[in-house]
Amino acid sequence: MEDDNKCIDSLLITLNYLKENGALDIKPGKQIEFKCMHCDGRAIASRAMSNGHLWVVCYNCGVLLFQ
């Protein structure tokens, strides 16, 4: 149960960071660039036109989120 709570807390921290940086609000077919919360590298968030899925990747440390 404690591990589950840590996972949920980590997810909430990530989602809040993405929300603060506008990544959750982008329109389909658009992308934004922002600083990665883990390494301060260049991160890109984009939303697919076809299904609205969100893809967030940091070019320094890897994928942050795929929805």
PDB file of N, CA, C and O in Angstrom:
ATOM      1  N   MET A   1       0.817  -1.188   0.000  1.00  0.00           N
ATOM      2  CA  MET A   1       0.000   0.000   0.000  1.00  0.00           C
ATOM      3  C   MET A   1       0.867   1.262   0.000  1.00  0.00           C
ATOM      4  O   MET A   1       0.547   2.236  -0.680  1.00  0.00           O
ATOM      5  N   GLU A   2       1.961   1.243   0.759  1.00  0.00           N
ATOM      6  CA  GLU A   2       2.850   2.400   0.811  1.00  0.00           C
ATOM      7  C   GLU A   2       3.470   2.674  -0.553  1.00  0.00           C
ATOM      8  O   GLU A   2       3.595   3.832  -0.949  1.00  0.00           O
ATOM      9  N   ASP A   3       3.866   1.612  -1.287  1.00  0.00           N
ATOM     10  CA  ASP A   3       4.420   1.778  -2.630  1.00  0.00           C
ATOM     11  C   ASP A   3       3.382   2.364  -3.581  1.00  0.00           C
ATOM     12  O   ASP A   3       3.715   3.186  -4.434  1.00  0.00           O
ATOM     13  N   ASP A   4       2.125   1.944  -3.439  1.00  0.00           N
ATOM     14  CA  ASP A   4       1.046   2.489  -4.266  1.00  0.00           C
ATOM     15  C   ASP A   4       0.892   3.986  -4.024  1.00  0.00           C
ATOM     16  O   ASP A   4       0.721   4.759  -4.967  1.00  0.00           O
ATOM     17  N   ASN A   5       0.953   4.390  -2.764  1.00  0.00           N
ATOM     18  CA  ASN A   5       0.827   5.808  -2.428  1.00  0.00           C
ATOM     19  C   ASN A   5       1.978   6.621  -3.005  1.00  0.00           C
ATOM     20  O   ASN A   5       1.770   7.747  -3.458  1.00  0.00           O
ATOM     21  N   LYS A   6       3.198   6.065  -2.996  1.00  0.00           N
ATOM     22  CA  LYS A   6       4.353   6.748  -3.578  1.00  0.00           C
ATOM     23  C   LYS A   6       4.178   6.914  -5.084  1.00  0.00           C
ATOM     24  O   LYS A   6       4.518   7.959  -5.638  1.00  0.00           O
ATOM     25  N   CYS A   7       3.652   5.893  -5.742  1.00  0.00           N
ATOM     26  CA  CYS A   7       3.405   5.964  -7.187  1.00  0.00           C
ATOM     27  C   CYS A   7       2.360   7.020  -7.505  1.00  0.00           C
ATOM     28  O   CYS A   7       2.519   7.797  -8.447  1.00  0.00           O
ATOM     29  N   ILE A   8       1.301   7.048  -6.724  1.00  0.00           N
ATOM     30  CA  ILE A   8       0.238   8.037  -6.934  1.00  0.00           C
ATOM     31  C   ILE A   8       0.775   9.437  -6.688  1.00  0.00           C
ATOM     32  O   ILE A   8       0.483  10.352  -7.458  1.00  0.00           O
ATOM     33  N   ASP A   9       1.556   9.623  -5.625  1.00  0.00           N
ATOM     34  CA  ASP A   9       2.147  10.929  -5.326  1.00  0.00           C
ATOM     35  C   ASP A   9       3.063  11.380  -6.467  1.00  0.00           C
ATOM     36  O   ASP A   9       3.033  12.542  -6.870  1.00  0.00           O
ATOM     37  N   SER A  10       3.867  10.464  -6.978  1.00  0.00           N
ATOM     38  CA  SER A  10       4.777  10.776  -8.075  1.00  0.00           C
ATOM     39  C   SER A  10       4.004  11.176  -9.335  1.00  0.00           C
ATOM     40  O   SER A  10       4.382  12.124 -10.024  1.00  0.00           O
ATOM     41  N   LEU A  11       2.942  10.464  -9.626  1.00  0.00           N
ATOM     42  CA  LEU A  11       2.113  10.783 -10.787  1.00  0.00           C
ATOM     43  C   LEU A  11       1.469  12.161 -10.635  1.00  0.00           C
ATOM     44  O   LEU A  11       1.437  12.937 -11.590  1.00  0.00           O
ATOM     45  N   LEU A  12       0.960  12.467  -9.452  1.00  0.00           N
ATOM     46  CA  LEU A  12       0.333  13.765  -9.205  1.00  0.00           C
ATOM     47  C   LEU A  12       1.342  14.907  -9.344  1.00  0.00           C
ATOM     48  O   LEU A  12       1.013  15.958  -9.893  1.00  0.00           O
ATOM     49  N   ILE A  13       2.549  14.711  -8.858  1.00  0.00           N
ATOM     50  CA  ILE A  13       3.597  15.723  -8.992  1.00  0.00           C
ATOM     51  C   ILE A  13       3.905  15.960 -10.467  1.00  0.00           C
ATOM     52  O   ILE A  13       4.031  17.105 -10.900  1.00  0.00           O
ATOM     53  N   THR A  14       4.026  14.891 -11.233  1.00  0.00           N
ATOM     54  CA  THR A  14       4.306  15.001 -12.665  1.00  0.00           C
ATOM     55  C   THR A  14       3.170  15.703 -13.393  1.00  0.00           C
ATOM     56  O   THR A  14       3.412  16.608 -14.192  1.00  0.00           O
ATOM     57  N   LEU A  15       1.930  15.295 -13.126  1.00  0.00           N
ATOM     58  CA  LEU A  15       0.778  15.907 -13.791  1.00  0.00           C
ATOM     59  C   LEU A  15       0.657  17.389 -13.435  1.00  0.00           C
ATOM     60  O   LEU A  15       0.346  18.205 -14.303  1.00  0.00           O
ATOM     61  N   ASN A  16       0.897  17.745 -12.183  1.00  0.00           N
ATOM     62  CA  ASN A  16       0.851  19.152 -11.784  1.00  0.00           C
ATOM     63  C   ASN A  16       1.922  19.969 -12.508  1.00  0.00           C
ATOM     64  O   ASN A  16       1.660  21.091 -12.941  1.00  0.00           O
ATOM     65  N   TYR A  17       3.118  19.411 -12.639  1.00  0.00           N
ATOM     66  CA  TYR A  17       4.203  20.097 -13.349  1.00  0.00           C
ATOM     67  C   TYR A  17       3.828  20.312 -14.815  1.00  0.00           C
ATOM     68  O   TYR A  17       4.032  21.392 -15.369  1.00  0.00           O
ATOM     69  N   LEU A  18       3.277  19.265 -15.431  1.00  0.00           N
ATOM     70  CA  LEU A  18       2.884  19.379 -16.833  1.00  0.00           C
ATOM     71  C   LEU A  18       1.764  20.398 -17.007  1.00  0.00           C
ATOM     72  O   LEU A  18       1.753  21.150 -17.982  1.00  0.00           O
ATOM     73  N   LYS A  19       0.840  20.426 -16.083  1.00  0.00           N
ATOM     74  CA  LYS A  19      -0.259  21.399 -16.118  1.00  0.00           C
ATOM     75  C   LYS A  19       0.284  22.821 -15.985  1.00  0.00           C
ATOM     76  O   LYS A  19      -0.120  23.713 -16.731  1.00  0.00           O
ATOM     77  N   GLU A  20       1.194  23.032 -15.043  1.00  0.00           N
ATOM     78  CA  GLU A  20       1.783  24.354 -14.833  1.00  0.00           C
ATOM     79  C   GLU A  20       2.526  24.851 -16.075  1.00  0.00           C
ATOM     80  O   GLU A  20       2.593  26.056 -16.313  1.00  0.00           O
ATOM     81  N   ASN A  21       3.074  23.943 -16.854  1.00  0.00           N
ATOM     82  CA  ASN A  21       3.836  24.302 -18.039  1.00  0.00           C
ATOM     83  C   ASN A  21       3.002  24.270 -19.318  1.00  0.00           C
ATOM     84  O   ASN A  21       3.537  24.449 -20.412  1.00  0.00           O
ATOM     85  N   GLY A  22       1.704  24.044 -19.186  1.00  0.00           N
ATOM     86  CA  GLY A  22       0.803  24.093 -20.332  1.00  0.00           C
ATOM     87  C   GLY A  22       0.733  22.828 -21.166  1.00  0.00           C
ATOM     88  O   GLY A  22       0.037  22.799 -22.182  1.00  0.00           O
ATOM     89  N   ALA A  23       1.438  21.784 -20.760  1.00  0.00           N
ATOM     90  CA  ALA A  23       1.497  20.570 -21.571  1.00  0.00           C
ATOM     91  C   ALA A  23       0.159  19.826 -21.636  1.00  0.00           C
ATOM     92  O   ALA A  23      -0.123  19.158 -22.631  1.00  0.00           O
ATOM     93  N   LEU A  24      -0.651  19.930 -20.607  1.00  0.00           N
ATOM     94  CA  LEU A  24      -1.922  19.204 -20.599  1.00  0.00           C
ATOM     95  C   LEU A  24      -3.010  19.938 -21.374  1.00  0.00           C
ATOM     96  O   LEU A  24      -4.057  19.364 -21.675  1.00  0.00           O
ATOM     97  N   ASP A  25      -2.766  21.197 -21.693  1.00  0.00           N
ATOM     98  CA  ASP A  25      -3.786  22.024 -22.333  1.00  0.00           C
ATOM     99  C   ASP A  25      -3.572  22.240 -23.823  1.00  0.00           C
ATOM    100  O   ASP A  25      -4.331  22.983 -24.446  1.00  0.00           O
ATOM    101  N   ILE A  26      -2.565  21.616 -24.407  1.00  0.00           N
ATOM    102  CA  ILE A  26      -2.304  21.863 -25.821  1.00  0.00           C
ATOM    103  C   ILE A  26      -3.378  21.213 -26.690  1.00  0.00           C
ATOM    104  O   ILE A  26      -3.948  20.179 -26.343  1.00  0.00           O
ATOM    105  N   LYS A  27      -3.631  21.842 -27.809  1.00  0.00           N
ATOM    106  CA  LYS A  27      -4.653  21.389 -28.751  1.00  0.00           C
ATOM    107  C   LYS A  27      -4.098  20.287 -29.650  1.00  0.00           C
ATOM    108  O   LYS A  27      -2.891  20.234 -29.887  1.00  0.00           O
ATOM    109  N   PRO A  28      -4.963  19.412 -30.149  1.00  0.00           N
ATOM    110  CA  PRO A  28      -4.522  18.367 -31.086  1.00  0.00           C
ATOM    111  C   PRO A  28      -3.758  18.966 -32.269  1.00  0.00           C
ATOM    112  O   PRO A  28      -4.158  19.977 -32.847  1.00  0.00           O
ATOM    113  N   GLY A  29      -2.657  18.315 -32.605  1.00  0.00           N
ATOM    114  CA  GLY A  29      -1.813  18.763 -33.707  1.00  0.00           C
ATOM    115  C   GLY A  29      -0.781  19.813 -33.323  1.00  0.00           C
ATOM    116  O   GLY A  29       0.002  20.245 -34.169  1.00  0.00           O
ATOM    117  N   LYS A  30      -0.767  20.228 -32.068  1.00  0.00           N
ATOM    118  CA  LYS A  30       0.172  21.259 -31.592  1.00  0.00           C
ATOM    119  C   LYS A  30       1.216  20.645 -30.673  1.00  0.00           C
ATOM    120  O   LYS A  30       1.051  19.533 -30.170  1.00  0.00           O
ATOM    121  N   GLN A  31       2.293  21.393 -30.466  1.00  0.00           N
ATOM    122  CA  GLN A  31       3.315  20.969 -29.510  1.00  0.00           C
ATOM    123  C   GLN A  31       3.898  22.186 -28.825  1.00  0.00           C
ATOM    124  O   GLN A  31       3.841  23.298 -29.349  1.00  0.00           O
ATOM    125  N   ILE A  32       4.461  21.963 -27.644  1.00  0.00           N
ATOM    126  CA  ILE A  32       5.140  23.020 -26.904  1.00  0.00           C
ATOM    127  C   ILE A  32       6.462  22.474 -26.378  1.00  0.00           C
ATOM    128  O   ILE A  32       6.649  21.264 -26.253  1.00  0.00           O
ATOM    129  N   GLU A  33       7.362  23.383 -26.078  1.00  0.00           N
ATOM    130  CA  GLU A  33       8.654  23.016 -25.509  1.00  0.00           C
ATOM    131  C   GLU A  33       8.745  23.630 -24.114  1.00  0.00           C
ATOM    132  O   GLU A  33       8.296  24.754 -23.890  1.00  0.00           O
ATOM    133  N   PHE A  34       9.327  22.885 -23.189  1.00  0.00           N
ATOM    134  CA  PHE A  34       9.503  23.370 -21.821  1.00  0.00           C
ATOM    135  C   PHE A  34      10.659  22.633 -21.176  1.00  0.00           C
ATOM    136  O   PHE A  34      11.211  21.701 -21.762  1.00  0.00           O
ATOM    137  N   LYS A  35      11.030  23.047 -19.965  1.00  0.00           N
ATOM    138  CA  LYS A  35      12.155  22.448 -19.258  1.00  0.00           C
ATOM    139  C   LYS A  35      11.717  21.174 -18.538  1.00  0.00           C
ATOM    140  O   LYS A  35      10.698  21.165 -17.849  1.00  0.00           O
ATOM    141  N   CYS A  36      12.488  20.103 -18.700  1.00  0.00           N
ATOM    142  CA  CYS A  36      12.211  18.826 -18.041  1.00  0.00           C
ATOM    143  C   CYS A  36      12.318  18.977 -16.523  1.00  0.00           C
ATOM    144  O   CYS A  36      13.246  19.604 -16.013  1.00  0.00           O
ATOM    145  N   MET A  37      11.366  18.401 -15.821  1.00  0.00           N
ATOM    146  CA  MET A  37      11.359  18.489 -14.361  1.00  0.00           C
ATOM    147  C   MET A  37      12.426  17.614 -13.705  1.00  0.00           C
ATOM    148  O   MET A  37      12.747  17.800 -12.531  1.00  0.00           O
ATOM    149  N   HIS A  38      12.969  16.673 -14.450  1.00  0.00           N
ATOM    150  CA  HIS A  38      13.953  15.744 -13.876  1.00  0.00           C
ATOM    151  C   HIS A  38      15.395  16.182 -14.099  1.00  0.00           C
ATOM    152  O   HIS A  38      16.241  16.039 -13.216  1.00  0.00           O
ATOM    153  N   CYS A  39      15.672  16.723 -15.303  1.00  0.00           N
ATOM    154  CA  CYS A  39      17.071  17.011 -15.627  1.00  0.00           C
ATOM    155  C   CYS A  39      17.293  18.425 -16.154  1.00  0.00           C
ATOM    156  O   CYS A  39      18.426  18.787 -16.471  1.00  0.00           O
ATOM    157  N   ASP A  40      16.236  19.232 -16.255  1.00  0.00           N
ATOM    158  CA  ASP A  40      16.298  20.578 -16.821  1.00  0.00           C
ATOM    159  C   ASP A  40      16.641  20.586 -18.307  1.00  0.00           C
ATOM    160  O   ASP A  40      17.002  21.621 -18.865  1.00  0.00           O
ATOM    161  N   GLY A  41      16.523  19.423 -18.940  1.00  0.00           N
ATOM    162  CA  GLY A  41      16.751  19.328 -20.378  1.00  0.00           C
ATOM    163  C   GLY A  41      15.566  19.856 -21.170  1.00  0.00           C
ATOM    164  O   GLY A  41      14.595  20.351 -20.597  1.00  0.00           O
ATOM    165  N   ARG A  42      15.649  19.748 -22.491  1.00  0.00           N
ATOM    166  CA  ARG A  42      14.602  20.221 -23.393  1.00  0.00           C
ATOM    167  C   ARG A  42      13.529  19.155 -23.528  1.00  0.00           C
ATOM    168  O   ARG A  42      13.795  18.054 -24.012  1.00  0.00           O
ATOM    169  N   ALA A  43      12.319  19.482 -23.101  1.00  0.00           N
ATOM    170  CA  ALA A  43      11.192  18.553 -23.199  1.00  0.00           C
ATOM    171  C   ALA A  43      10.173  19.100 -24.200  1.00  0.00           C
ATOM    172  O   ALA A  43      10.000  20.312 -24.330  1.00  0.00           O
ATOM    173  N   ILE A  44       9.512  18.197 -24.892  1.00  0.00           N
ATOM    174  CA  ILE A  44       8.485  18.534 -25.876  1.00  0.00           C
ATOM    175  C   ILE A  44       7.216  17.774 -25.511  1.00  0.00           C
ATOM    176  O   ILE A  44       7.260  16.587 -25.189  1.00  0.00           O
ATOM    177  N   ALA A  45       6.087  18.474 -25.566  1.00  0.00           N
ATOM    178  CA  ALA A  45       4.784  17.837 -25.397  1.00  0.00           C
ATOM    179  C   ALA A  45       4.005  18.057 -26.683  1.00  0.00           C
ATOM    180  O   ALA A  45       3.972  19.169 -27.211  1.00  0.00           O
ATOM    181  N   SER A  46       3.380  17.004 -27.188  1.00  0.00           N
ATOM    182  CA  SER A  46       2.551  17.140 -28.385  1.00  0.00           C
ATOM    183  C   SER A  46       1.297  16.301 -28.213  1.00  0.00           C
ATOM    184  O   SER A  46       1.289  15.291 -27.509  1.00  0.00           O
ATOM    185  N   ARG A  47       0.232  16.751 -28.881  1.00  0.00           N
ATOM    186  CA  ARG A  47      -1.044  16.039 -28.822  1.00  0.00           C
ATOM    187  C   ARG A  47      -1.396  15.592 -30.232  1.00  0.00           C
ATOM    188  O   ARG A  47      -1.387  16.391 -31.169  1.00  0.00           O
ATOM    189  N   ALA A  48      -1.708  14.302 -30.374  1.00  0.00           N
ATOM    190  CA  ALA A  48      -2.018  13.719 -31.681  1.00  0.00           C
ATOM    191  C   ALA A  48      -3.331  14.259 -32.242  1.00  0.00           C
ATOM    192  O   ALA A  48      -4.310  14.430 -31.515  1.00  0.00           O
ATOM    193  N   MET A  49      -3.332  14.522 -33.534  1.00  0.00           N
ATOM    194  CA  MET A  49      -4.557  14.951 -34.213  1.00  0.00           C
ATOM    195  C   MET A  49      -5.579  13.817 -34.278  1.00  0.00           C
ATOM    196  O   MET A  49      -6.780  14.046 -34.135  1.00  0.00           O
ATOM    197  N   SER A  50      -5.095  12.598 -34.495  1.00  0.00           N
ATOM    198  CA  SER A  50      -5.993  11.473 -34.762  1.00  0.00           C
ATOM    199  C   SER A  50      -6.802  11.027 -33.550  1.00  0.00           C
ATOM    200  O   SER A  50      -7.979  10.689 -33.678  1.00  0.00           O
ATOM    201  N   ASN A  51      -6.174  11.023 -32.368  1.00  0.00           N
ATOM    202  CA  ASN A  51      -6.881  10.475 -31.199  1.00  0.00           C
ATOM    203  C   ASN A  51      -6.735  11.320 -29.931  1.00  0.00           C
ATOM    204  O   ASN A  51      -7.285  10.964 -28.889  1.00  0.00           O
ATOM    205  N   GLY A  52      -6.009  12.421 -30.007  1.00  0.00           N
ATOM    206  CA  GLY A  52      -5.867  13.312 -28.860  1.00  0.00           C
ATOM    207  C   GLY A  52      -4.901  12.839 -27.791  1.00  0.00           C
ATOM    208  O   GLY A  52      -4.816  13.444 -26.722  1.00  0.00           O
ATOM    209  N   HIS A  53      -4.165  11.756 -28.064  1.00  0.00           N
ATOM    210  CA  HIS A  53      -3.210  11.266 -27.070  1.00  0.00           C
ATOM    211  C   HIS A  53      -2.084  12.272 -26.871  1.00  0.00           C
ATOM    212  O   HIS A  53      -1.650  12.940 -27.810  1.00  0.00           O
ATOM    213  N   LEU A  54      -1.626  12.362 -25.640  1.00  0.00           N
ATOM    214  CA  LEU A  54      -0.546  13.272 -25.268  1.00  0.00           C
ATOM    215  C   LEU A  54       0.756  12.487 -25.185  1.00  0.00           C
ATOM    216  O   LEU A  54       0.806  11.404 -24.602  1.00  0.00           O
ATOM    217  N   TRP A  55       1.805  13.044 -25.773  1.00  0.00           N
ATOM    218  CA  TRP A  55       3.128  12.444 -25.746  1.00  0.00           C
ATOM    219  C   TRP A  55       4.086  13.497 -25.212  1.00  0.00           C
ATOM    220  O   TRP A  55       4.191  14.587 -25.774  1.00  0.00           O
ATOM    221  N   VAL A  56       4.786  13.176 -24.127  1.00  0.00           N
ATOM    222  CA  VAL A  56       5.760  14.098 -23.544  1.00  0.00           C
ATOM    223  C   VAL A  56       7.097  13.382 -23.504  1.00  0.00           C
ATOM    224  O   VAL A  56       7.203  12.278 -22.971  1.00  0.00           O
ATOM    225  N   VAL A  57       8.118  14.011 -24.069  1.00  0.00           N
ATOM    226  CA  VAL A  57       9.443  13.402 -24.103  1.00  0.00           C
ATOM    227  C   VAL A  57      10.498  14.444 -23.764  1.00  0.00           C
ATOM    228  O   VAL A  57      10.391  15.607 -24.153  1.00  0.00           O
ATOM    229  N   CYS A  58      11.517  14.010 -23.035  1.00  0.00           N
ATOM    230  CA  CYS A  58      12.694  14.827 -22.789  1.00  0.00           C
ATOM    231  C   CYS A  58      13.812  14.264 -23.658  1.00  0.00           C
ATOM    232  O   CYS A  58      14.071  13.061 -23.647  1.00  0.00           O
ATOM    233  N   TYR A  59      14.470  15.138 -24.410  1.00  0.00           N
ATOM    234  CA  TYR A  59      15.532  14.673 -25.314  1.00  0.00           C
ATOM    235  C   TYR A  59      16.811  14.343 -24.573  1.00  0.00           C
ATOM    236  O   TYR A  59      17.765  13.849 -25.174  1.00  0.00           O
ATOM    237  N   ASN A  60      16.845  14.605 -23.285  1.00  0.00           N
ATOM    238  CA  ASN A  60      18.025  14.276 -22.493  1.00  0.00           C
ATOM    239  C   ASN A  60      17.829  12.985 -21.689  1.00  0.00           C
ATOM    240  O   ASN A  60      18.712  12.127 -21.685  1.00  0.00           O
ATOM    241  N   CYS A  61      16.686  12.835 -21.009  1.00  0.00           N
ATOM    242  CA  CYS A  61      16.526  11.674 -20.118  1.00  0.00           C
ATOM    243  C   CYS A  61      15.431  10.690 -20.541  1.00  0.00           C
ATOM    244  O   CYS A  61      15.277   9.646 -19.907  1.00  0.00           O
ATOM    245  N   GLY A  62      14.667  10.996 -21.598  1.00  0.00           N
ATOM    246  CA  GLY A  62      13.697  10.014 -22.105  1.00  0.00           C
ATOM    247  C   GLY A  62      12.238  10.415 -21.943  1.00  0.00           C
ATOM    248  O   GLY A  62      11.921  11.565 -21.637  1.00  0.00           O
ATOM    249  N   VAL A  63      11.378   9.461 -22.150  1.00  0.00           N
ATOM    250  CA  VAL A  63       9.937   9.686 -22.127  1.00  0.00           C
ATOM    251  C   VAL A  63       9.454   9.988 -20.714  1.00  0.00           C
ATOM    252  O   VAL A  63       9.820   9.299 -19.762  1.00  0.00           O
ATOM    253  N   LEU A  64       8.630  11.022 -20.588  1.00  0.00           N
ATOM    254  CA  LEU A  64       8.027  11.335 -19.295  1.00  0.00           C
ATOM    255  C   LEU A  64       6.612  10.799 -19.186  1.00  0.00           C
ATOM    256  O   LEU A  64       6.204  10.300 -18.137  1.00  0.00           O
ATOM    257  N   LEU A  65       5.854  10.907 -20.297  1.00  0.00           N
ATOM    258  CA  LEU A  65       4.444  10.534 -20.219  1.00  0.00           C
ATOM    259  C   LEU A  65       3.922  10.190 -21.610  1.00  0.00           C
ATOM    260  O   LEU A  65       4.254  10.853 -22.592  1.00  0.00           O
ATOM    261  N   PHE A  66       3.120   9.167 -21.677  1.00  0.00           N
ATOM    262  CA  PHE A  66       2.384   8.826 -22.888  1.00  0.00           C
ATOM    263  C   PHE A  66       0.984   8.469 -22.459  1.00  0.00           C
ATOM    264  O   PHE A  66       0.786   7.550 -21.664  1.00  0.00           O
ATOM    265  N   GLN A  67       0.017   9.187 -22.978  1.00  0.00           N
ATOM    266  CA  GLN A  67      -1.374   8.964 -22.575  1.00  0.00           C
ATOM    267  C   GLN A  67      -2.182   8.576 -23.780  1.00  0.00           C
ATOM    268  O   GLN A  67      -3.385   8.341 -23.667  1.00  0.00           O
TER     269      GLN A  67
END
